[in-house]
Amino acid sequence: MSDNRKLDDLLDRGLREYSQAEPRPGLEDRILANLRTQPEPRPRWRIWIPALAAAAAIIVIVALALRPHEQTAPSATAKGENGPRATSRATVATAMPPREKTAPHVSTKHAPVVAHQRRARTVQVASTGQPSLPRQQTFPAPAPLTEQEKLVMALLRHAPDQARQVAQFQETERARTDSFLRTGELPDAPGPDTRSPQ
Amino acid sequence: MSWAGQAVIAQLADGAELVDVEALVRQHARLVYRVAWSVLRDHHDAEDAAQETFVRLWRSRDQLPQIADPRLWLARVAWRVAVDRVRRRREQPLDDLPEPLAPGDPLDEQVAGDQLRVVMEELIAALPKDMQDVINLSAAGDMSAAELGEILGVAEGTVRTRLHRARQLLRERLAARLERKRIT
């Protein structure tokens, strides 16, 4: 019993000896001095800045890559006069049939069809591109007479015979000019109409 | 944050709470050192491990309010730091090996002084690893079985069982060694 007791005491003493370890004096001061040399840790949210920037760049690149290729039509509100033209372009773009990539040349058999499509496209552009004007009751529209037209009207009223002679002369001169342009020879000029009205 | 005066104050991000790191150093540096020493068995390595432990505390000081028991947290970190350092050791220097007992000495004289410590180091080194951990950590400081279990990651009952079994083995082997000395 005494040996067991002695053995237990020896074991307890041995464990105390085993665990007896004291640091050198000034451990706390050395630890604090070491901590003062440590760099200031960055805030945690700063760690995410490069990652967020990279993610934003990737998103922008992907968005640009996936964006559909559209023709940018000029804004109708920016320029009012370009509005109908822009509308006609959009109409043409939607009315155009898809281009056949496998047929680099157009055979003569399909040429009339293509020409017809082009004409139809042109007509559609003309009909949709220009605004329709109001239909007029008389055509051409009545306009005030020019000075020369007023002189001709006065001559017809006051000297109808002389007006007729002038008209005949102009007709004859036009015929001579046409003959000269066709044959290169100038016909003789007819003499003045000496007939006097009866 | 700046080191104003002697106080090492770590202000939290929300500014709602202050943690006195210096107070933690003053209060728990010895425990941290002893935990590290219990694993490393070297004063220089133990102090380096203690320094590293408090550097980790300083770098993660904004999470301190989430730590329920800073003392236990420091002991656990010190334990892990020391274990990592042991793993990095390539080989143990020869001068750190315990010296053999001088034959022929009486029991009380054999185990007197530093030799008893050498005997215990030999006996504990021969224990299974899980028992070594429990013995080393329990010898480092005044910690309960529950705290030892927290640090080692085992249940409190497991700690008690290992402690009891380790003490039993140490007692048997110490008795056997003393018996051999008596015979010789």
Interface residues (C-beta under 8 A of the other chain):
Chain A: L7 D8 L10 L11 R13 G14 L15 E17 Y18 S19 Q20 A21 E22 P23 R24 L27 E28 R30 I31 L32 N34 L35 R36 Q38 E40 P41 P43 R44
Chain B: M1 W3 V8 A13 V21 E22 V25 R26 A29 R30 Y33 R34 W37 S38 H43 A46 E47 A50 Q51 F54 V55 W58 R59 R61 D62 V111 D114 L116 R117 V119 M120 E121 L123 I124 I135 A139 A140 R167 L170 R171 L174 A175 L178
